[in-house]
Amino acid sequence: MTATVAGWISYAADAGTVVADDADSAAALVRASRYIANFYLNRVTSTPPDAVTDNATYEAAALELATPGFFSKTYTADQQKVLSKVGDIQWTVRGNASGAEAATPISTTIEAMFYPYMIGRGATPALMLSIGRSSGL
């Protein structure tokens, strides 16, 4: 991973966002790097390009800077719910207490960045093919 505060400043500037070159930004980037390494990079089927990993880290760092500890929050099963009805608002609990994905905050932007590299998602599984005529024909 090659993410740096200078890289984050440049990445953010492209979107019109200002990131300060200070201790808070550096600390948020460290927390974000740890989150990306621990939650995504150990579950990929193929290694994403550095640019994907760095951009995901910058997205995570922005959330960490706005809310320190954002990705270290753990949700219990009863906190994992989805909006299931809008009129007379209703929430449906969908969670369970097992697994990191069930209890860790998720960014849809970061998920989209890693989607092609994730186990059981966009990655194409290895196929066993043979060339030539089958012996059973």
Secondary structure by P-SEA (a helix, b strand, c coil): ccccaaaaaaaaaaacbbbbccaaaaaaaaaaaaaaaacccccccccccaaaaaaaaaaaaaaaaaccccccccccccccccccccccbbbbbccccccccccbbbbaaaaaaacccccccccccbbbbbccccccc
